[in-house]
Amino acid sequence: MKTNVEKKRQKLINKLIFFNVYKKEDKTLYELPLSSLENEYKRYKLQNHPHGEFGSIQWI
């Protein structure tokens, strides 16, 4: 049975793979600690959020 930490790591890895992220600093996602995976996911989530700076609807 997987622990909650292992489950959370796997979910984050799957989400990052969805963003086409497979490595960070020459390490595979499976080699990274949970905190690094969380930070990387937050970074990609902010970059690709529909209301973010680049993807938002702009009134001209």
C-alpha distance matrix in Angstrom:
0.0 3.8 6.5 9.5 11.6 9.7 9.9 13.4 14.4 13.6 15.6 18.4 18.5 18.9 21.5 23.4 23.5 25.1 27.7 28.2 26.9 25.4 26.7 27.9 30.4 29.8 26.1 23.5 21.2 18.2 20.3 21.0 19.6 18.3 21.8 23.6 21.5 22.3 26.0 26.3 24.9 27.3 30.1 29.7 29.3 32.5 34.3 33.5 33.8 36.5 38.3 38.2 41.3 41.4 40.0 41.7 44.7 47.8 51.1 54.1
3.8 0.0 3.8 6.6 8.0 6.0 6.4 9.9 10.6 10.2 12.3 14.8 15.1 15.9 18.4 20.0 20.5 22.2 24.6 25.2 23.6 22.3 23.4 24.4 27.0 26.6 22.9 20.4 17.8 15.0 17.1 17.5 16.0 14.6 18.1 19.8 17.8 18.6 22.2 22.6 21.3 23.7 26.5 26.1 25.8 29.0 30.8 30.2 30.5 33.4 35.1 34.8 37.9 38.0 36.7 38.5 41.7 44.6 48.0 51.0
6.5 3.8 0.0 3.8 5.4 5.3 6.3 8.7 10.0 10.8 12.5 14.5 15.5 16.7 18.6 20.2 21.3 23.0 24.9 25.8 24.0 23.0 23.6 24.2 26.6 26.7 23.0 20.9 18.0 15.6 17.2 16.8 14.6 12.8 16.0 18.3 16.6 16.9 20.5 21.4 20.3 22.2 25.2 25.4 24.9 27.8 29.9 29.6 29.7 32.7 34.1 33.7 36.7 37.2 36.1 37.7 40.9 43.8 47.0 50.1
9.5 6.6 3.8 0.0 3.8 5.5 5.0 6.1 8.6 9.9 10.5 12.3 14.2 15.3 16.5 18.3 19.9 21.2 23.0 24.4 22.6 22.2 23.0 23.2 25.9 26.4 22.9 20.8 17.6 15.8 17.5 16.4 14.0 11.4 14.1 16.7 14.8 14.4 18.0 19.2 17.8 19.3 22.5 22.8 21.9 24.7 27.1 26.8 26.5 29.5 30.7 30.4 33.6 34.3 33.1 34.5 37.7 40.5 43.7 46.8
11.6 8.0 5.4 3.8 0.0 3.8 5.4 5.1 6.1 8.6 9.9 10.6 12.2 14.2 15.4 16.4 18.3 20.0 21.3 22.5 20.3 19.7 20.0 20.0 22.4 23.1 19.5 17.8 14.6 13.0 14.2 12.9 10.2 7.8 10.7 13.2 11.7 11.7 15.2 16.5 15.6 17.2 20.2 20.7 20.4 23.0 25.3 25.3 25.5 28.7 29.9 29.1 32.0 32.7 31.9 33.5 36.9 39.5 42.8 45.7
9.7 6.0 5.3 5.5 3.8 0.0 3.8 5.4 5.1 6.2 8.7 10.0 10.5 12.3 14.3 15.3 16.4 18.5 20.2 20.9 18.9 17.8 18.4 19.0 21.6 21.7 18.0 15.8 12.8 10.6 12.4 12.0 10.4 8.7 12.3 13.9 11.9 12.8 16.4 16.8 15.9 18.3 20.9 20.9 20.9 23.9 25.7 25.4 26.0 29.2 30.8 30.0 32.9 33.1 32.2 34.1 37.4 40.2 43.6 46.5
9.9 6.4 6.3 5.0 5.4 3.8 0.0 3.8 5.4 5.2 6.2 8.7 9.9 10.6 12.4 14.3 15.4 16.7 18.9 20.0 18.6 18.0 19.3 20.1 23.1 23.3 19.8 17.2 14.0 12.3 14.9 14.2 12.9 10.5 13.8 15.3 12.6 12.9 16.7 16.9 15.2 17.5 20.4 20.0 19.4 22.7 24.5 23.8 24.1 27.0 28.7 28.4 31.5 31.7 30.4 32.1 35.3 38.2 41.6 44.6
13.4 9.9 8.7 6.1 5.1 5.4 3.8 0.0 3.8 5.4 5.1 6.2 8.6 9.9 10.6 12.3 14.2 15.4 16.9 18.5 16.8 16.8 17.9 18.2 21.2 22.0 18.7 16.5 12.9 12.1 14.3 12.8 11.1 8.0 10.7 12.4 9.7 9.4 13.2 13.7 11.9 13.9 17.0 16.9 16.2 19.3 21.3 20.9 21.1 24.2 25.6 25.1 28.1 28.6 27.5 29.1 32.4 35.2 38.6 41.5
14.4 10.6 10.0 8.6 6.1 5.1 5.4 3.8 0.0 3.8 5.5 5.2 6.1 8.6 9.9 10.5 12.2 14.3 15.5 16.4 14.3 13.8 14.5 14.9 17.8 18.4 15.0 12.8 9.2 8.4 10.6 9.2 8.2 5.8 9.2 10.0 7.3 8.4 11.9 11.9 10.9 13.6 16.0 15.9 16.1 19.1 20.7 20.6 21.4 24.7 26.3 25.3 28.0 28.2 27.4 29.4 32.9 35.5 39.1 41.8
13.6 10.2 10.8 9.9 8.6 6.2 5.2 5.4 3.8 0.0 3.8 5.5 5.0 6.1 8.6 9.9 10.5 12.4 14.5 15.1 13.7 12.9 14.5 15.8 19.0 19.0 15.7 12.8 9.5 8.4 11.6 11.2 11.2 9.5 12.8 12.9 9.7 11.2 14.5 13.7 12.2 15.3 17.5 16.5 16.7 20.2 21.3 20.6 21.6 24.6 26.7 26.0 28.8 28.5 27.4 29.6 32.8 35.7 39.3 42.0
15.6 12.3 12.5 10.5 9.9 8.7 6.2 5.1 5.5 3.8 0.0 3.8 5.4 5.1 6.2 8.7 9.9 10.7 12.8 14.4 13.4 13.7 15.7 16.8 20.3 20.8 17.8 15.0 11.4 11.4 14.5 13.4 13.2 10.6 13.2 13.5 9.9 10.3 13.7 12.9 10.4 13.2 15.8 14.6 14.0 17.6 19.0 18.0 18.5 21.4 23.4 23.1 26.1 26.0 24.5 26.5 29.6 32.6 36.1 38.9
18.4 14.8 14.5 12.3 10.6 10.0 8.7 6.2 5.2 5.5 3.8 0.0 3.8 5.4 5.0 6.1 8.5 9.8 10.8 12.5 10.9 11.6 13.0 13.6 17.1 18.0 15.3 12.9 9.2 10.2 12.8 11.0 11.0 8.5 10.4 10.2 6.4 7.0 10.1 9.1 6.9 10.0 12.3 11.4 11.3 14.7 16.1 15.6 16.4 19.7 21.5 20.6 23.4 23.4 22.3 24.5 27.8 30.6 34.2 36.8
18.5 15.1 15.5 14.2 12.2 10.5 9.9 8.6 6.1 5.0 5.4 3.8 0.0 3.8 5.4 5.1 6.1 8.6 9.9 10.4 8.7 8.4 10.3 11.7 15.2 15.5 12.7 9.8 6.3 7.5 10.5 9.6 10.8 9.6 11.9 10.7 7.2 9.3 11.8 9.9 8.6 12.3 13.7 12.3 13.2 16.6 17.2 16.7 18.3 21.4 23.6 22.5 25.0 24.4 23.5 26.1 29.4 32.1 35.8 38.3
18.9 15.9 16.7 15.3 14.2 12.3 10.6 9.9 8.6 6.1 5.1 5.4 3.8 0.0 3.8 5.5 5.1 6.3 8.9 9.8 9.5 9.7 12.5 14.5 18.2 18.2 15.7 12.5 9.5 10.5 13.9 13.4 14.6 13.0 15.3 14.3 10.5 12.0 14.5 12.3 10.2 13.7 15.2 13.0 13.4 17.1 17.5 16.1 17.6 20.2 22.9 22.2 25.0 24.1 22.6 25.2 28.2 31.2 34.8 37.4
21.5 18.4 18.6 16.5 15.4 14.3 12.4 10.6 9.9 8.6 6.2 5.0 5.4 3.8 0.0 3.8 5.4 5.0 6.7 8.9 8.8 10.5 13.0 14.3 18.1 18.8 16.8 14.1 10.9 12.8 15.7 14.4 15.3 13.2 14.7 13.6 9.9 10.4 12.5 10.4 7.5 10.6 12.1 9.8 9.7 13.4 14.0 12.5 13.8 16.5 19.1 18.5 21.3 20.6 19.1 21.5 24.6 27.6 31.2 33.8
23.4 20.0 20.2 18.3 16.4 15.3 14.3 12.3 10.5 9.9 8.7 6.1 5.1 5.5 3.8 0.0 3.8 5.2 5.0 6.5 5.3 7.3 9.5 10.7 14.5 15.3 13.6 11.2 8.5 11.2 13.6 12.2 13.8 12.5 13.6 11.6 8.3 9.7 10.9 7.9 6.2 9.9 10.3 8.0 9.4 12.8 12.6 11.9 14.1 17.1 19.5 18.2 20.5 19.6 18.7 21.5 24.8 27.5 31.2 33.5
23.5 20.5 21.3 19.9 18.3 16.4 15.4 14.2 12.2 10.5 9.9 8.5 6.1 5.1 5.4 3.8 0.0 3.8 5.2 4.8 5.0 5.9 9.3 11.7 15.4 15.3 13.8 10.8 8.8 11.2 14.1 13.7 15.9 15.1 16.7 14.5 11.3 13.2 14.5 11.3 10.0 13.6 13.8 11.0 12.5 15.9 15.2 14.0 16.5 19.0 21.9 20.7 22.9 21.4 20.4 23.4 26.5 29.2 32.9 35.1
25.1 22.2 23.0 21.2 20.0 18.5 16.7 15.4 14.3 12.4 10.7 9.8 8.6 6.3 5.0 5.2 3.8 0.0 3.8 5.4 7.3 9.4 12.7 14.7 18.4 18.6 17.4 14.6 12.5 14.8 17.7 17.0 18.8 17.4 18.7 16.8 13.5 14.5 15.7 12.7 10.6 13.6 13.8 10.5 11.2 14.7 13.9 11.9 14.1 16.1 19.3 18.6 21.0 19.4 17.8 20.7 23.5 26.5 30.1 32.4
27.7 24.6 24.9 23.0 21.3 20.2 18.9 16.9 15.5 14.5 12.8 10.8 9.9 8.9 6.7 5.0 5.2 3.8 0.0 3.8 5.5 8.8 11.4 12.8 16.3 17.1 16.5 14.3 12.5 15.5 17.8 16.6 18.5 17.4 18.0 15.6 12.8 13.7 14.0 10.7 9.0 11.7 11.1 7.5 9.1 12.0 10.7 9.1 12.0 14.4 17.3 16.1 18.0 16.3 15.2 18.4 21.4 24.1 27.8 29.9
28.2 25.2 25.8 24.4 22.5 20.9 20.0 18.5 16.4 15.1 14.4 12.5 10.4 9.8 8.9 6.5 4.8 5.4 3.8 0.0 3.8 6.3 9.3 11.5 14.7 14.8 14.5 12.3 11.4 14.4 16.6 16.1 18.7 18.3 19.1 16.4 13.8 15.6 15.8 12.1 11.5 14.5 13.4 10.3 12.5 15.2 13.4 12.4 15.6 17.8 20.8 19.3 20.8 18.7 18.0 21.4 24.4 26.8 30.6 32.4
26.9 23.6 24.0 22.6 20.3 18.9 18.6 16.8 14.3 13.7 13.4 10.9 8.7 9.5 8.8 5.3 5.0 7.3 5.5 3.8 0.0 3.8 5.9 7.8 11.3 11.6 11.1 9.2 8.2 11.7 13.4 12.6 15.3 15.2 15.9 12.9 10.7 13.0 12.9 9.2 9.5 12.7 11.6 9.2 12.1 14.6 13.2 13.1 16.2 19.1 21.5 19.6 21.1 19.5 19.3 22.6 25.9 28.1 31.9 33.7
25.4 22.3 23.0 22.2 19.7 17.8 18.0 16.8 13.8 12.9 13.7 11.6 8.4 9.7 10.5 7.3 5.9 9.4 8.8 6.3 3.8 0.0 3.8 7.1 10.3 9.5 8.6 6.0 6.0 9.1 10.8 11.0 14.2 14.9 16.2 13.2 11.1 14.2 14.5 11.1 11.8 15.4 14.5 12.7 15.4 18.1 16.9 16.9 19.9 22.7 25.2 23.3 24.8 23.2 23.1 26.4 29.6 31.9 35.7 37.5
26.7 23.4 23.6 23.0 20.0 18.4 19.3 17.9 14.5 14.5 15.7 13.0 10.3 12.5 13.0 9.5 9.3 12.7 11.4 9.3 5.9 3.8 0.0 3.8 6.6 6.0 5.3 4.4 5.6 8.9 9.2 9.2 12.7 14.1 15.0 11.5 10.6 13.9 13.6 10.5 12.4 15.5 14.3 13.3 16.5 18.6 17.5 18.3 21.3 24.4 26.5 24.1 25.3 24.0 24.4 27.7 31.1 33.0 36.8 38.4
27.9 24.4 24.2 23.2 20.0 19.0 20.1 18.2 14.9 15.8 16.8 13.6 11.7 14.5 14.3 10.7 11.7 14.7 12.8 11.5 7.8 7.1 3.8 0.0 3.8 5.5 5.3 6.5 7.0 10.3 9.5 8.3 11.5 13.1 13.0 9.3 9.4 12.5 11.4 8.7 11.5 14.1 12.5 12.5 15.8 17.4 16.4 18.0 20.8 24.2 25.8 23.1 24.0 23.1 23.9 27.1 30.6 32.3 36.1 37.6
30.4 27.0 26.6 25.9 22.4 21.6 23.1 21.2 17.8 19.0 20.3 17.1 15.2 18.2 18.1 14.5 15.4 18.4 16.3 14.7 11.3 10.3 6.6 3.8 0.0 3.8 5.5 8.4 9.9 12.6 10.8 9.9 13.0 15.3 14.8 11.1 12.3 15.3 13.6 11.5 14.8 16.8 14.9 15.5 18.9 19.9 18.9 20.8 23.7 27.1 28.4 25.5 25.9 25.1 26.4 29.5 33.1 34.4 38.1 39.4
29.8 26.6 26.7 26.4 23.1 21.7 23.3 22.0 18.4 19.0 20.8 18.0 15.5 18.2 18.8 15.3 15.3 18.6 17.1 14.8 11.6 9.5 6.0 5.5 3.8 0.0 3.8 6.7 9.6 11.7 9.9 10.5 14.0 16.6 17.0 13.4 14.1 17.5 16.5 14.1 16.9 19.5 17.9 17.8 21.2 22.7 21.5 23.0 26.0 29.2 30.9 28.2 28.8 27.6 28.6 31.9 35.4 36.9 40.7 42.0
26.1 22.9 23.0 22.9 19.5 18.0 19.8 18.7 15.0 15.7 17.8 15.3 12.7 15.7 16.8 13.6 13.8 17.4 16.5 14.5 11.1 8.6 5.3 5.3 5.5 3.8 0.0 3.8 6.5 8.0 6.1 7.1 10.8 13.5 14.4 11.2 11.5 15.2 14.9 12.8 15.4 18.2 17.3 17.3 20.3 22.2 21.6 22.8 25.5 28.9 30.7 28.2 29.2 28.3 29.0 32.1 35.7 37.5 41.3 42.9
23.5 20.4 20.9 20.8 17.8 15.8 17.2 16.5 12.8 12.8 15.0 12.9 9.8 12.5 14.1 11.2 10.8 14.6 14.3 12.3 9.2 6.0 4.4 6.5 8.4 6.7 3.8 0.0 3.8 5.4 5.4 7.0 10.7 12.7 14.4 11.5 10.6 14.4 14.9 12.5 14.2 17.5 17.1 16.4 19.2 21.6 21.0 21.6 24.3 27.5 29.6 27.5 28.9 27.9 28.0 31.2 34.7 36.8 40.6 42.4
21.2 17.8 18.0 17.6 14.6 12.8 14.0 12.9 9.2 9.5 11.4 9.2 6.3 9.5 10.9 8.5 8.8 12.5 12.5 11.4 8.2 6.0 5.6 7.0 9.9 9.6 6.5 3.8 0.0 3.8 5.4 5.4 8.5 9.6 11.6 9.1 7.3 11.1 12.2 10.0 11.1 14.6 14.7 14.1 16.4 19.1 19.0 19.4 21.7 25.1 27.1 25.2 27.0 26.2 26.1 29.1 32.6 34.8 38.6 40.7
18.2 15.0 15.6 15.8 13.0 10.6 12.3 12.1 8.4 8.4 11.4 10.2 7.5 10.5 12.8 11.2 11.2 14.8 15.5 14.4 11.7 9.1 8.9 10.3 12.6 11.7 8.0 5.4 3.8 0.0 3.8 5.6 8.1 9.5 12.4 10.8 9.2 12.7 14.5 13.0 13.8 17.2 17.9 17.4 19.3 22.2 22.4 22.7 24.7 28.1 30.1 28.4 30.4 29.8 29.5 32.3 35.8 38.2 41.9 44.1
20.3 17.1 17.2 17.5 14.2 12.4 14.9 14.3 10.6 11.6 14.5 12.8 10.5 13.9 15.7 13.6 14.1 17.7 17.8 16.6 13.4 10.8 9.2 9.5 10.8 9.9 6.1 5.4 5.4 3.8 0.0 3.8 6.7 9.5 11.7 9.9 9.8 13.4 14.5 13.4 15.1 18.1 18.5 18.6 20.8 23.2 23.5 24.3 26.4 29.9 31.6 29.6 31.3 30.8 31.0 33.8 37.4 39.6 43.3 45.4
21.0 17.5 16.8 16.4 12.9 12.0 14.2 12.8 9.2 11.2 13.4 11.0 9.6 13.4 14.4 12.2 13.7 17.0 16.6 16.1 12.6 11.0 9.2 8.3 9.9 10.5 7.1 7.0 5.4 5.6 3.8 0.0 3.8 6.6 8.1 6.2 6.5 10.0 10.9 10.3 12.2 14.9 15.3 16.0 18.1 20.2 20.8 21.9 23.8 27.5 28.9 26.7 28.4 28.3 28.6 31.2 34.9 36.9 40.6 42.7
19.6 16.0 14.6 14.0 10.2 10.4 12.9 11.1 8.2 11.2 13.2 11.0 10.8 14.6 15.3 13.8 15.9 18.8 18.5 18.7 15.3 14.2 12.7 11.5 13.0 14.0 10.8 10.7 8.5 8.1 6.7 3.8 0.0 3.8 5.5 5.5 6.5 8.8 10.3 10.9 12.5 14.6 15.8 17.0 18.5 20.4 21.7 22.9 24.2 28.0 29.0 27.0 29.0 29.3 29.6 31.8 35.5 37.6 41.2 43.5
18.3 14.6 12.8 11.4 7.8 8.7 10.5 8.0 5.8 9.5 10.6 8.5 9.6 13.0 13.2 12.5 15.1 17.4 17.4 18.3 15.2 14.9 14.1 13.1 15.3 16.6 13.5 12.7 9.6 9.5 9.5 6.6 3.8 0.0 3.8 5.5 5.1 6.1 8.7 9.9 10.5 12.3 14.3 15.5 16.2 18.4 20.1 21.0 21.9 25.6 26.5 24.9 27.2 27.7 27.7 29.7 33.3 35.5 39.0 41.6
21.8 18.1 16.0 14.1 10.7 12.3 13.8 10.7 9.2 12.8 13.2 10.4 11.9 15.3 14.7 13.6 16.7 18.7 18.0 19.1 15.9 16.2 15.0 13.0 14.8 17.0 14.4 14.4 11.6 12.4 11.7 8.1 5.5 3.8 0.0 3.8 5.4 5.1 6.2 8.6 9.9 10.6 12.4 14.5 15.2 16.7 18.6 20.1 20.8 24.6 25.1 23.2 25.2 26.1 26.4 28.2 32.0 33.8 37.3 39.7
23.6 19.8 18.3 16.7 13.2 13.9 15.3 12.4 10.0 12.9 13.5 10.2 10.7 14.3 13.6 11.6 14.5 16.8 15.6 16.4 12.9 13.2 11.5 9.3 11.1 13.4 11.2 11.5 9.1 10.8 9.9 6.2 5.5 5.5 3.8 0.0 3.8 5.4 5.1 6.1 8.5 9.9 10.6 12.4 14.1 15.5 16.7 18.4 19.8 23.6 24.3 22.1 23.7 24.2 24.8 27.0 30.8 32.5 36.1 38.3
21.5 17.8 16.6 14.8 11.7 11.9 12.6 9.7 7.3 9.7 9.9 6.4 7.2 10.5 9.9 8.3 11.3 13.5 12.8 13.8 10.7 11.1 10.6 9.4 12.3 14.1 11.5 10.6 7.3 9.2 9.8 6.5 6.5 5.1 5.4 3.8 0.0 3.8 5.5 5.1 6.1 8.6 9.9 10.7 12.0 14.2 15.5 16.5 17.8 21.5 22.7 20.8 22.9 23.1 23.2 25.4 29.1 31.3 34.9 37.2
22.3 18.6 16.9 14.4 11.7 12.8 12.9 9.4 8.4 11.2 10.3 7.0 9.3 12.0 10.4 9.7 13.2 14.5 13.7 15.6 13.0 14.2 13.9 12.5 15.3 17.5 15.2 14.4 11.1 12.7 13.4 10.0 8.8 6.1 5.1 5.4 3.8 0.0 3.8 5.5 5.2 6.2 8.6 10.1 10.4 12.3 14.3 15.4 16.0 19.7 20.5 18.8 21.1 21.9 21.8 23.7 27.3 29.4 32.9 35.5
26.0 22.2 20.5 18.0 15.2 16.4 16.7 13.2 11.9 14.5 13.7 10.1 11.8 14.5 12.5 10.9 14.5 15.7 14.0 15.8 12.9 14.5 13.6 11.4 13.6 16.5 14.9 14.9 12.2 14.5 14.5 10.9 10.3 8.7 6.2 5.1 5.5 3.8 0.0 3.8 5.5 5.1 6.2 8.8 9.8 10.7 12.5 14.4 15.3 19.1 19.5 17.2 19.0 19.9 20.5 22.3 26.1 27.8 31.3 33.6
26.3 22.6 21.4 19.2 16.5 16.8 16.9 13.7 11.9 13.7 12.9 9.1 9.9 12.3 10.4 7.9 11.3 12.7 10.7 12.1 9.2 11.1 10.5 8.7 11.5 14.1 12.8 12.5 10.0 13.0 13.4 10.3 10.9 9.9 8.6 6.1 5.1 5.5 3.8 0.0 3.8 5.5 5.1 6.4 8.6 10.1 10.8 12.4 14.1 17.9 18.9 16.5 18.2 18.4 18.8 21.2 25.0 26.8 30.5 32.6
24.9 21.3 20.3 17.8 15.6 15.9 15.2 11.9 10.9 12.2 10.4 6.9 8.6 10.2 7.5 6.2 10.0 10.6 9.0 11.5 9.5 11.8 12.4 11.5 14.8 16.9 15.4 14.2 11.1 13.8 15.1 12.2 12.5 10.5 9.9 8.5 6.1 5.2 5.5 3.8 0.0 3.8 5.4 5.2 6.0 8.6 9.9 10.5 11.7 15.4 16.7 15.0 17.3 17.5 17.2 19.4 23.1 25.3 29.0 31.4
27.3 23.7 22.2 19.3 17.2 18.3 17.5 13.9 13.6 15.3 13.2 10.0 12.3 13.7 10.6 9.9 13.6 13.6 11.7 14.5 12.7 15.4 15.5 14.1 16.8 19.5 18.2 17.5 14.6 17.2 18.1 14.9 14.6 12.3 10.6 9.9 8.6 6.2 5.1 5.5 3.8 0.0 3.8 5.5 5.0 6.1 8.6 10.0 10.3 14.1 14.6 12.7 15.0 15.9 16.0 17.6 21.3 23.3 26.8 29.3
30.1 26.5 25.2 22.5 20.2 20.9 20.4 17.0 16.0 17.5 15.8 12.3 13.7 15.2 12.1 10.3 13.8 13.8 11.1 13.4 11.6 14.5 14.3 12.5 14.9 17.9 17.3 17.1 14.7 17.9 18.5 15.3 15.8 14.3 12.4 10.6 9.9 8.6 6.2 5.1 5.4 3.8 0.0 3.8 5.5 5.3 6.3 8.8 10.1 13.8 14.3 11.6 13.2 13.7 14.5 16.6 20.4 22.0 25.6 27.7
29.7 26.1 25.4 22.8 20.7 20.9 20.0 16.9 15.9 16.5 14.6 11.4 12.3 13.0 9.8 8.0 11.0 10.5 7.5 10.3 9.2 12.7 13.3 12.5 15.5 17.8 17.3 16.4 14.1 17.4 18.6 16.0 17.0 15.5 14.5 12.4 10.7 10.1 8.8 6.4 5.2 5.5 3.8 0.0 3.8 5.4 5.0 6.1 8.4 11.9 13.4 11.1 13.0 12.6 12.6 15.2 18.9 21.0 24.7 26.9
29.3 25.8 24.9 21.9 20.4 20.9 19.4 16.2 16.1 16.7 14.0 11.3 13.2 13.4 9.7 9.4 12.5 11.2 9.1 12.5 12.1 15.4 16.5 15.8 18.9 21.2 20.3 19.2 16.4 19.3 20.8 18.1 18.5 16.2 15.2 14.1 12.0 10.4 9.8 8.6 6.0 5.0 5.5 3.8 0.0 3.8 5.5 5.3 5.8 9.5 10.8 9.3 12.1 12.4 11.6 13.6 17.2 19.5 23.1 25.7
32.5 29.0 27.8 24.7 23.0 23.9 22.7 19.3 19.1 20.2 17.6 14.7 16.6 17.1 13.4 12.8 15.9 14.7 12.0 15.2 14.6 18.1 18.6 17.4 19.9 22.7 22.2 21.6 19.1 22.2 23.2 20.2 20.4 18.4 16.7 15.5 14.2 12.3 10.7 10.1 8.6 6.1 5.3 5.4 3.8 0.0 3.8 5.5 5.3 8.9 9.0 6.6 9.0 10.0 10.1 11.6 15.4 17.2 20.8 23.2
34.3 30.8 29.9 27.1 25.3 25.7 24.5 21.3 20.7 21.3 19.0 16.1 17.2 17.5 14.0 12.6 15.2 13.9 10.7 13.4 13.2 16.9 17.5 16.4 18.9 21.5 21.6 21.0 19.0 22.4 23.5 20.8 21.7 20.1 18.6 16.7 15.5 14.3 12.5 10.8 9.9 8.6 6.3 5.0 5.5 3.8 0.0 3.8 5.9 8.8 9.6 6.7 8.0 7.7 8.3 10.8 14.5 16.2 19.9 22.0
33.5 30.2 29.6 26.8 25.3 25.4 23.8 20.9 20.6 20.6 18.0 15.6 16.7 16.1 12.5 11.9 14.0 11.9 9.1 12.4 13.1 16.9 18.3 18.0 20.8 23.0 22.8 21.6 19.4 22.7 24.3 21.9 22.9 21.0 20.1 18.4 16.5 15.4 14.4 12.4 10.5 10.0 8.8 6.1 5.3 5.5 3.8 0.0 3.8 6.3 8.5 7.0 9.2 8.1 6.9 9.7 13.1 15.6 19.3 21.6
33.8 30.5 29.7 26.5 25.5 26.0 24.1 21.1 21.4 21.6 18.5 16.4 18.3 17.6 13.8 14.1 16.5 14.1 12.0 15.6 16.2 19.9 21.3 20.8 23.7 26.0 25.5 24.3 21.7 24.7 26.4 23.8 24.2 21.9 20.8 19.8 17.8 16.0 15.3 14.1 11.7 10.3 10.1 8.4 5.8 5.3 5.9 3.8 0.0 3.8 5.5 5.1 8.5 8.7 6.8 8.1 11.5 14.2 17.7 20.5
36.5 33.4 32.7 29.5 28.7 29.2 27.0 24.2 24.7 24.6 21.4 19.7 21.4 20.2 16.5 17.1 19.0 16.1 14.4 17.8 19.1 22.7 24.4 24.2 27.1 29.2 28.9 27.5 25.1 28.1 29.9 27.5 28.0 25.6 24.6 23.6 21.5 19.7 19.1 17.9 15.4 14.1 13.8 11.9 9.5 8.9 8.8 6.3 3.8 0.0 3.8 5.5 8.5 8.2 5.1 5.4 8.3 11.4 14.8 17.7
38.3 35.1 34.1 30.7 29.9 30.8 28.7 25.6 26.3 26.7 23.4 21.5 23.6 22.9 19.1 19.5 21.9 19.3 17.3 20.8 21.5 25.2 26.5 25.8 28.4 30.9 30.7 29.6 27.1 30.1 31.6 28.9 29.0 26.5 25.1 24.3 22.7 20.5 19.5 18.9 16.7 14.6 14.3 13.4 10.8 9.0 9.6 8.5 5.5 3.8 0.0 3.8 6.7 8.1 6.2 4.5 7.4 9.9 13.0 16.1
38.2 34.8 33.7 30.4 29.1 30.0 28.4 25.1 25.3 26.0 23.1 20.6 22.5 22.2 18.5 18.2 20.7 18.6 16.1 19.3 19.6 23.3 24.1 23.1 25.5 28.2 28.2 27.5 25.2 28.4 29.6 26.7 27.0 24.9 23.2 22.1 20.8 18.8 17.2 16.5 15.0 12.7 11.6 11.1 9.3 6.6 6.7 7.0 5.1 5.5 3.8 0.0 3.8 5.7 5.5 5.5 9.1 10.7 14.2 16.7
41.3 37.9 36.7 33.6 32.0 32.9 31.5 28.1 28.0 28.8 26.1 23.4 25.0 25.0 21.3 20.5 22.9 21.0 18.0 20.8 21.1 24.8 25.3 24.0 25.9 28.8 29.2 28.9 27.0 30.4 31.3 28.4 29.0 27.2 25.2 23.7 22.9 21.1 19.0 18.2 17.3 15.0 13.2 13.0 12.1 9.0 8.0 9.2 8.5 8.5 6.7 3.8 0.0 3.8 5.9 5.9 9.0 9.3 12.7 14.6
41.4 38.0 37.2 34.3 32.7 33.1 31.7 28.6 28.2 28.5 26.0 23.4 24.4 24.1 20.6 19.6 21.4 19.4 16.3 18.7 19.5 23.2 24.0 23.1 25.1 27.6 28.3 27.9 26.2 29.8 30.8 28.3 29.3 27.7 26.1 24.2 23.1 21.9 19.9 18.4 17.5 15.9 13.7 12.6 12.4 10.0 7.7 8.1 8.7 8.2 8.1 5.7 3.8 0.0 3.8 5.8 8.7 9.3 13.1 14.6
40.0 36.7 36.1 33.1 31.9 32.2 30.4 27.5 27.4 27.4 24.5 22.3 23.5 22.6 19.1 18.7 20.4 17.8 15.2 18.0 19.3 23.1 24.4 23.9 26.4 28.6 29.0 28.0 26.1 29.5 31.0 28.6 29.6 27.7 26.4 24.8 23.2 21.8 20.5 18.8 17.2 16.0 14.5 12.6 11.6 10.1 8.3 6.9 6.8 5.1 6.2 5.5 5.9 3.8 0.0 3.8 6.8 8.9 12.7 14.8
41.7 38.5 37.7 34.5 33.5 34.1 32.1 29.1 29.4 29.6 26.5 24.5 26.1 25.2 21.5 21.5 23.4 20.7 18.4 21.4 22.6 26.4 27.7 27.1 29.5 31.9 32.1 31.2 29.1 32.3 33.8 31.2 31.8 29.7 28.2 27.0 25.4 23.7 22.3 21.2 19.4 17.6 16.6 15.2 13.6 11.6 10.8 9.7 8.1 5.4 4.5 5.5 5.9 5.8 3.8 0.0 3.8 6.2 9.7 12.5
44.7 41.7 40.9 37.7 36.9 37.4 35.3 32.4 32.9 32.8 29.6 27.8 29.4 28.2 24.6 24.8 26.5 23.5 21.4 24.4 25.9 29.6 31.1 30.6 33.1 35.4 35.7 34.7 32.6 35.8 37.4 34.9 35.5 33.3 32.0 30.8 29.1 27.3 26.1 25.0 23.1 21.3 20.4 18.9 17.2 15.4 14.5 13.1 11.5 8.3 7.4 9.1 9.0 8.7 6.8 3.8 0.0 3.8 6.7 9.7
47.8 44.6 43.8 40.5 39.5 40.2 38.2 35.2 35.5 35.7 32.6 30.6 32.1 31.2 27.6 27.5 29.2 26.5 24.1 26.8 28.1 31.9 33.0 32.3 34.4 36.9 37.5 36.8 34.8 38.2 39.6 36.9 37.6 35.5 33.8 32.5 31.3 29.4 27.8 26.8 25.3 23.3 22.0 21.0 19.5 17.2 16.2 15.6 14.2 11.4 9.9 10.7 9.3 9.3 8.9 6.2 3.8 0.0 3.8 6.3
51.1 48.0 47.0 43.7 42.8 43.6 41.6 38.6 39.1 39.3 36.1 34.2 35.8 34.8 31.2 31.2 32.9 30.1 27.8 30.6 31.9 35.7 36.8 36.1 38.1 40.7 41.3 40.6 38.6 41.9 43.3 40.6 41.2 39.0 37.3 36.1 34.9 32.9 31.3 30.5 29.0 26.8 25.6 24.7 23.1 20.8 19.9 19.3 17.7 14.8 13.0 14.2 12.7 13.1 12.7 9.7 6.7 3.8 0.0 3.8
54.1 51.0 50.1 46.8 45.7 46.5 44.6 41.5 41.8 42.0 38.9 36.8 38.3 37.4 33.8 33.5 35.1 32.4 29.9 32.4 33.7 37.5 38.4 37.6 39.4 42.0 42.9 42.4 40.7 44.1 45.4 42.7 43.5 41.6 39.7 38.3 37.2 35.5 33.6 32.6 31.4 29.3 27.7 26.9 25.7 23.2 22.0 21.6 20.5 17.7 16.1 16.7 14.6 14.6 14.8 12.5 9.7 6.3 3.8 0.0
